[in-house]
Amino acid sequence: MKQMNAVELRDFLATGVTTVKIDVREEIELQFGMLDDAIHIPMQSVPGQLNTLEEHKNKTVIVICRSGKRSDQIGQFLEQMGFSDIINLVGGMNGWATDVDASMTVY
């Protein structure tokens, strides 16, 4: 699994690469901001959504949470399930809010 901070991820996304973004935060956390086109699947729901996620198995999947810890766990889980290209957003949405998009809230 690759690890990227917010600035690295912003620059990576600016290249136009096709990705699938999975936000594993809880519903209440989404009020603080969310990356464009992210799919919201709370962490505890990911195992039950594997059939839905199967179509993304060979794509670049970016996993996002508040700080990067939950997304790291889910990234490891997805790798164990055969996903081939996982990126964890280190620092999570708080890092994104601090370093990339100040219109979002750090919480």
C-alpha positions as CSV (number, residue, x, y, z in Angstrom):
1,M,0.0,0.0,0.0
2,K,1.2,3.5,-0.9
3,Q,1.1,6.3,1.7
4,M,0.5,9.8,0.5
5,N,0.1,13.0,2.4
6,A,-2.5,15.6,1.3
7,V,-0.1,17.6,-0.9
8,E,1.3,14.5,-2.6
9,L,-2.3,13.2,-3.2
10,R,-3.4,16.6,-4.6
11,D,-0.5,16.6,-7.0
12,F,-1.1,12.9,-7.9
13,L,-4.8,13.6,-8.6
14,A,-3.9,16.7,-10.7
15,T,-2.2,14.4,-13.2
16,G,-5.7,13.2,-14.3
17,V,-5.2,9.6,-13.2
18,T,-8.4,7.7,-12.8
19,T,-9.0,6.7,-9.2
20,V,-11.7,5.4,-6.9
21,K,-11.9,7.3,-3.6
22,I,-13.4,5.5,-0.6
23,D,-14.2,7.6,2.5
24,V,-14.5,5.3,5.5
25,R,-15.6,7.9,8.1
26,E,-18.9,7.9,9.9
27,E,-21.8,9.8,8.4
28,I,-21.6,12.6,10.9
29,E,-18.0,13.3,9.9
30,L,-18.9,14.1,6.3
31,Q,-20.2,17.5,7.4
32,F,-16.6,18.7,7.7
33,G,-15.9,18.1,4.0
34,M,-15.4,15.3,1.5
35,L,-13.2,14.8,-1.5
36,D,-15.0,15.1,-4.9
37,D,-16.4,11.8,-6.2
38,A,-15.6,9.9,-3.0
39,I,-17.8,6.9,-2.2
40,H,-18.9,6.9,1.4
41,I,-18.6,3.5,3.0
42,P,-18.2,3.6,6.8
43,M,-15.3,1.5,8.1
44,Q,-17.5,-1.1,9.7
45,S,-19.5,-1.6,6.5
46,V,-16.5,-2.2,4.1
47,P,-16.4,-6.0,4.6
48,G,-20.1,-6.3,3.8
49,Q,-19.6,-4.1,0.6
50,L,-16.8,-6.3,-0.9
51,N,-19.2,-7.5,-3.7
52,T,-19.9,-3.8,-4.6
53,L,-16.2,-2.9,-4.5
54,E,-15.1,-5.9,-6.5
55,E,-15.4,-4.0,-9.8
56,H,-12.6,-1.7,-8.5
57,K,-10.1,-4.4,-7.6
58,N,-7.6,-3.6,-10.3
59,K,-8.0,0.2,-10.1
60,T,-6.2,2.8,-8.0
61,V,-8.2,3.0,-4.8
62,I,-7.6,5.9,-2.4
63,V,-8.8,5.3,1.1
64,I,-9.7,8.3,3.3
65,C,-10.6,8.9,6.9
66,R,-10.1,11.7,9.5
67,S,-6.5,11.1,10.3
68,G,-5.3,8.2,8.2
69,K,-5.5,5.4,10.8
70,R,-8.9,3.9,9.9
71,S,-8.1,4.3,6.2
72,D,-4.7,2.5,6.7
73,Q,-6.5,-0.4,8.4
74,I,-9.1,-0.6,5.5
75,G,-6.3,-0.3,3.0
76,Q,-4.5,-3.3,4.5
77,F,-7.8,-5.2,4.5
78,L,-8.5,-4.5,0.9
79,E,-4.9,-5.6,0.0
80,Q,-5.6,-8.9,1.8
81,M,-8.8,-9.2,-0.3
82,G,-6.7,-8.9,-3.5
83,F,-6.9,-5.2,-4.3
84,S,-3.7,-4.3,-6.2
85,D,-3.2,-0.6,-6.0
86,I,-4.2,1.1,-2.7
87,I,-3.2,4.6,-1.5
88,N,-3.8,5.7,2.1
89,L,-4.3,9.4,2.7
90,V,-1.8,10.0,5.5
91,G,-3.1,12.7,7.8
92,G,-6.6,12.1,6.4
93,M,-9.2,14.8,5.8
94,N,-7.6,16.9,8.6
95,G,-4.4,17.0,6.7
96,W,-6.3,17.8,3.5
97,A,-8.1,20.7,5.4
98,T,-4.8,22.0,6.8
99,D,-2.6,21.7,3.7
100,V,-4.9,21.7,0.6
101,D,-8.4,23.1,1.2
102,A,-8.7,25.5,4.0
103,S,-12.5,25.8,3.4
104,M,-12.8,22.4,5.1
105,T,-12.9,22.0,8.9
106,V,-10.2,20.3,11.0
107,Y,-11.9,18.3,13.7
